[in-house]
């Protein structure tokens, strides 16, 4: 998961212009600007001191894992592969 911040996805978005998809079913969105939709999303990062994605990102409250092309629920959390 991305936890509160995923520096790798920010770098890929900001430095290389690659849109990212963020998955985390454990992190509380209240504590994560990207998961709560409060991070800069798809606009200039110039002068932005915190979380920033120059290209649009999508955030999902789903974890990745399991067998291919399956969606499961474990301990009230969704997993998709």
Backbone bond lengths (Angstrom), bond angles and torsions (degrees), N, CA, C in turn:
res aa  C-N    CA-C-N  psi(-1)  N-CA   C-N-CA  omega(-1)  CA-C   N-CA-C  phi
1 X - - - 1.441 - - 1.519 110.97 -
2 X 1.306 115.83 171.71 1.457 120.12 -176.78 1.519 112.59 -88.64
3 X 1.326 117.29 -14.54 1.449 122.89 -174.32 1.519 109.22 55.91
4 X 1.326 118.80 -142.55 1.461 119.74 -177.11 1.522 112.19 -73.19
5 X 1.335 116.20 -32.57 1.460 120.07 -175.66 1.518 109.71 -150.64
6 X 1.323 116.82 139.99 1.460 121.80 177.68 1.526 108.10 -119.60
7 X 1.331 115.65 93.38 1.458 120.80 -175.67 1.523 112.55 -62.51
8 X 1.344 117.08 -33.93 1.464 120.33 179.68 1.530 110.27 -61.66
9 X 1.329 117.66 -47.42 1.471 119.57 -178.57 1.520 111.19 -67.32
10 X 1.331 117.73 -34.16 1.466 120.44 175.68 1.527 110.51 -63.56
11 X 1.328 117.05 -43.68 1.464 121.95 179.25 1.526 111.19 -62.02
12 X 1.333 116.74 -47.58 1.465 121.17 -179.50 1.533 110.32 -61.29
13 X 1.309 117.10 -39.67 1.458 121.43 179.70 1.525 111.48 -69.91
14 X 1.319 116.04 -50.08 1.452 121.12 -172.71 1.531 113.09 -76.37
15 X 1.324 117.73 -43.42 1.469 120.52 -175.80 1.529 113.64 -86.46
16 X 1.322 117.62 -29.75 1.464 120.62 -174.69 1.528 114.42 -116.85
17 X 1.324 117.14 -5.49 1.464 120.55 177.35 1.518 114.99 69.94
18 X 1.324 116.63 28.07 1.465 120.87 -178.15 1.535 109.34 -98.84
19 X 1.333 118.72 122.87 1.471 120.48 175.43 1.530 110.22 -63.93
20 X 1.313 116.80 144.77 1.465 120.70 -177.77 1.524 111.10 -123.25
21 X 1.318 114.32 158.27 1.467 122.41 174.22 1.520 107.14 -122.26
22 X 1.301 116.34 127.33 1.460 122.41 -174.74 1.526 109.24 -110.63
23 X 1.329 116.08 128.49 1.460 121.96 -178.03 1.526 109.93 -123.38
24 X 1.325 116.83 128.51 1.467 120.77 174.03 1.524 108.75 -163.15
25 X 1.336 117.09 120.30 1.466 120.57 179.07 1.531 111.71 -103.12
26 X 1.333 117.71 -0.51 1.463 121.12 -179.37 1.524 112.95 -102.44
27 X 1.310 117.79 -38.81 1.461 122.39 -174.98 1.524 111.29 -68.88
28 X 1.313 116.50 133.76 1.460 121.36 175.10 1.532 107.77 -73.56
29 X 1.329 118.75 121.96 1.462 120.81 -178.56 1.529 113.16 -56.51
30 X 1.296 117.81 -28.45 1.464 122.19 178.77 1.538 111.10 -56.98
31 X 1.342 116.90 -30.55 1.461 121.61 -176.87 1.525 113.26 -100.15
32 X 1.314 118.00 6.18 1.466 121.93 -176.72 1.527 110.50 -132.39
33 X 1.338 118.32 106.26 1.464 119.62 -179.96 1.532 114.53 -53.60
34 X 1.351 119.92 -41.64 1.467 117.25 178.58 1.537 112.90 -64.92
35 X 1.328 117.88 -41.16 1.462 120.34 -178.79 1.526 111.95 -70.50
36 X 1.327 116.93 -30.64 1.464 119.77 -179.52 1.531 111.83 -86.52
37 X 1.350 116.99 -5.81 1.454 120.54 179.83 1.518 114.00 82.46
38 X 1.324 117.74 14.04 1.467 121.21 -177.84 1.528 113.20 -94.56
39 X 1.323 118.22 -10.20 1.464 120.66 177.89 1.521 109.12 -76.00
40 X 1.342 116.35 149.00 1.463 120.25 175.70 1.523 107.21 -56.97
41 X 1.329 116.54 129.11 1.460 121.31 -172.38 1.527 110.50 -132.19
42 X 1.332 115.41 99.58 1.455 119.52 174.95 1.513 114.70 85.05
43 X 1.328 117.66 30.73 1.463 119.80 175.42 1.525 108.99 -146.78
44 X 1.303 116.58 -179.93 1.462 121.85 -174.50 1.525 112.26 -59.05
45 X 1.316 115.32 140.60 1.463 121.30 177.52 1.535 111.35 -101.67
46 X 1.322 116.17 3.15 1.453 120.17 -178.65 1.523 110.54 -60.95
47 X 1.319 115.95 122.92 1.457 121.54 179.26 1.518 114.98 78.45
48 X 1.329 117.83 3.84 1.465 121.18 179.42 1.527 108.23 -87.23
49 X 1.333 118.60 118.37 1.458 120.64 -176.32 1.536 114.96 -79.86
50 X 1.308 117.84 -19.19 1.462 119.89 -173.83 1.512 113.45 -116.57
51 X 1.310 115.83 -143.71 1.458 123.33 -178.49 1.529 110.32 -56.94
52 X 1.345 116.15 130.79 1.453 118.60 -179.37 1.523 111.16 -156.86
53 X 1.322 115.57 132.36 1.463 123.20 177.21 1.525 107.40 -123.86
54 X 1.342 117.25 111.50 1.467 121.13 -179.23 1.526 111.19 -66.98
55 X 1.324 116.80 -35.49 1.459 120.63 175.12 1.530 107.83 -103.47
56 X 1.316 117.97 153.52 1.465 120.28 -176.37 1.531 113.55 -60.45
57 X 1.313 115.56 139.15 1.467 121.54 172.67 1.519 108.73 -114.91
58 X 1.321 114.71 158.37 1.467 121.46 173.11 1.521 106.59 -119.91
59 X 1.324 117.05 135.17 1.464 121.57 179.10 1.524 109.42 -113.29
60 X 1.332 115.68 136.69 1.458 122.16 -177.83 1.523 109.89 -128.14
61 X 1.328 117.01 134.81 1.470 122.39 175.42 1.524 108.92 -87.19
62 X 1.322 115.71 50.60 1.464 123.61 -179.35 1.523 106.96 -133.47
63 X 1.331 117.26 142.69 1.461 121.13 174.39 1.526 109.63 -97.15
64 X 1.311 115.92 152.73 1.460 120.84 177.58 1.519 109.53 -94.34
65 X 1.324 116.60 142.19 1.454 120.08 176.87 1.508 111.42 155.28
66 X 1.321 114.88 171.94 1.461 120.11 178.08 1.513 113.02 90.32
67 X 1.312 114.88 -173.47 1.464 121.88 -178.57 1.527 110.32 -70.85
68 X 1.297 115.78 157.71 1.452 122.80 -177.18 1.530 112.13 -59.79
69 X 1.337 115.01 137.98 1.468 123.27 176.38 1.527 113.62 58.22
70 X 1.322 116.45 37.30 1.459 119.78 177.72 1.520 109.98 -125.32
71 X 1.333 113.91 150.52 1.458 121.27 173.87 1.513 106.82 -125.44
72 X 1.326 117.22 123.69 1.455 121.34 -178.49 1.523 110.02 -131.63
73 X 1.314 115.29 163.56 1.459 121.67 174.88 1.514 108.29 -122.71
74 X 1.321 116.07 127.66 1.458 122.32 176.71 1.517 109.00 -133.05
75 X 1.290 116.94 128.58 1.461 122.63 -179.89 1.539 111.62 50.26
76 X 1.331 115.45 45.67 1.470 123.08 178.75 1.529 114.05 63.93
77 X 1.347 117.01 22.57 1.456 121.55 177.19 1.504 109.63 -123.50
78 X 1.342 116.55 140.12 1.453 120.84 179.94 1.527 110.79 -88.39
79 X 1.335 115.19 136.63 1.452 122.53 175.39 1.519 107.88 -123.66
80 X 1.336 116.15 138.59 1.448 121.31 -178.64 1.526 109.08 -137.69
81 X 1.325 115.59 147.16 1.466 118.66 175.79 1.509 110.50 -138.63
